[in-house]
Amino acid sequence: MKIHEYEGFPNPARVRMALKEKGLLGQVEFVSVDVPAGEHKKPEFLAKNPSGAVPVLELDDGTMIAECSAITEYLDHFSGEPVLTGQTPQERASIHMMQRRAETGLLDAVATYFHHATPGLGPDIETYQCAEWGQHQRQRAQTGMKYLDGVLSAQPYLAGDTFTVADITAYAGLMFADAAQVAIPEDCTNLQDWRQRVSQRPSAS
Amino acid sequence: MKIHEYEGFPNPARVRMALKEKGLLGQVEFVSVDVPAGEHKKPEFLAKNPSGAVPVLELDDGTMIAECSAITEYLDHFSGEPVLTGQTPQERASIHMMQRRAETGLLDAVATYFHHATPGLGPDIETYQCAEWGQHQRQRAQTGMKYLDGVLSAQPYLAGDTFTVADITAYAGLMFADAAQVAIPEDCTNLQDWRQRVSQRPSAS
């Protein structure tokens, strides 16, 4: 299988972390898409993912899977027991819910701030910007950080006692927040401690 | 189990349709949340779902599961084989991807238009609005309809040959679009045909 991506960007980092957690890194061929040059908005790439975003997983039969959470579903069930997305119905539901909250409340909020209220990837790529909405999403991201901090006051990981895809999404969200200069509120000590712990996982390197 | 919801609204409709597809409707107690009166933004409900949105699934042990896609994960694995979210890794991934596209490109886009560029649920509930972004999302919803129409030109359902949670999400998205007066583009005949077929399922009544 192939992953079309741009290394170092937050969403590709989610899939790389999932690959490492599953021990699948060696089974994937990475294909670089020049996102800073806008290659992800060109027809050749849009044929792979009409949403115009990386990463995309290309299966051996040519099937294209976009959306990090969908790619992680595939990888987590590809071999061995699922370790990132849950096994029981209740685990599956709780992890899925927290993954969504980390995505909409943090990672996507930071992304919207970056693409709408900063120069983002530059005028050739950011062809429509709504700065007011972008600034609002910056606040939402920090509200999201406070929410996640509260969750982590009661349990070691976002969906409970074990590391899951919800943690991957939030970890990439904080990586994006760093890049976009959206600071973690100082009183979010649980979130900072969690980040420190996650950064020590082999999959975070 | 209980579902906290407001009957007739698009997101609660997604979960009711999933319950009917799974034959689980009789196993659920529905608890009405007065969304038009803003009950979903009050502290008592926010303790159940800090996102302030219905529906929420309450399990018998008190666990709260929010986010329609997470609730559907639970219901689809609660009894019997999964019929809405896929069984093989590839099915799971493709369905998950299409569910996300129907959600972000149609249902959520319509919702954002409704809450930001129309009076929405009224001034007491819509305490922040960004009309420019709302109008942009209206366009995005119609672009999303065209995308889904294209998918349906090649296959009977959004994720392939069988009805899945991706179809539920898109069907509720069109229900919301009707309510918000976002018309389906006239040339989207595949989408219209699909909607007609889905409307004839027992779960759509």
Chai-1 contact restraints between the chains, C-beta under 6 A:
chainA,res_idxA,chainB,res_idxB,connection_type,confidence,min_distance_angstrom,max_distance_angstrom,comment,restraint_id
A,I65,B,A93,contact,1.0,0.0,6.0,A-B,restraint_1
A,I65,B,M97,contact,1.0,0.0,6.0,A-B,restraint_2
A,A66,B,M97,contact,1.0,0.0,6.0,A-B,restraint_3
A,E67,B,M97,contact,1.0,0.0,6.0,A-B,restraint_4
A,E67,B,R100,contact,1.0,0.0,6.0,A-B,restraint_5
A,A70,B,A93,contact,1.0,0.0,6.0,A-B,restraint_6
A,A70,B,H96,contact,1.0,0.0,6.0,A-B,restraint_7
A,A70,B,M97,contact,1.0,0.0,6.0,A-B,restraint_8
A,E73,B,R92,contact,1.0,0.0,6.0,A-B,restraint_9
A,E73,B,A93,contact,1.0,0.0,6.0,A-B,restraint_10
A,E73,B,H96,contact,1.0,0.0,6.0,A-B,restraint_11
A,Y74,B,P89,contact,1.0,0.0,6.0,A-B,restraint_12
A,Y74,B,A93,contact,1.0,0.0,6.0,A-B,restraint_13
A,H77,B,P89,contact,1.0,0.0,6.0,A-B,restraint_14
A,F78,B,P89,contact,1.0,0.0,6.0,A-B,restraint_15
A,P89,B,Y74,contact,1.0,0.0,6.0,A-B,restraint_16
A,P89,B,H77,contact,1.0,0.0,6.0,A-B,restraint_17
A,P89,B,F78,contact,1.0,0.0,6.0,A-B,restraint_18
A,R92,B,E73,contact,1.0,0.0,6.0,A-B,restraint_19
A,R92,B,H77,contact,1.0,0.0,6.0,A-B,restraint_20
A,A93,B,I65,contact,1.0,0.0,6.0,A-B,restraint_21
A,A93,B,A70,contact,1.0,0.0,6.0,A-B,restraint_22
A,A93,B,E73,contact,1.0,0.0,6.0,A-B,restraint_23
A,A93,B,Y74,contact,1.0,0.0,6.0,A-B,restraint_24
A,H96,B,A70,contact,1.0,0.0,6.0,A-B,restraint_25
A,H96,B,E73,contact,1.0,0.0,6.0,A-B,restraint_26
A,M97,B,I65,contact,1.0,0.0,6.0,A-B,restraint_27
A,M97,B,A66,contact,1.0,0.0,6.0,A-B,restraint_28
A,M97,B,E67,contact,1.0,0.0,6.0,A-B,restraint_29
A,M97,B,A70,contact,1.0,0.0,6.0,A-B,restraint_30
A,R100,B,E67,contact,1.0,0.0,6.0,A-B,restraint_31
A,C130,B,E132,contact,1.0,0.0,6.0,A-B,restraint_32
A,C130,B,W133,contact,1.0,0.0,6.0,A-B,restraint_33
A,E132,B,C130,contact,1.0,0.0,6.0,A-B,restraint_34
A,W133,B,C130,contact,1.0,0.0,6.0,A-B,restraint_35
A,W133,B,W133,contact,1.0,0.0,6.0,A-B,restraint_36
